[in-house]
Amino acid sequence: MDHVPATVWYTEAAHAAEQQGAGNLLRVVLIVMVLGCVLTAWFVLRGYKRKDD
């Protein structure tokens, strides 16, 4: 197993990301944002569900 310097690995990864685009990262960010908004809305709105006896 050959030792690969970190700068070589980093530049190869950056070059591959340029070719691939930001599709997967953008999908993950959007899914996390939507789930965060839904959970925040649920947490805030559940406080308004009070039964007055």
Secondary structure, DSSP 4 states (H G I P E B T S, - for coil): -----HHHHHHHHHHHHHHH-SHHHHHHHHHHHHHHHHHHHHHHHGGG-----
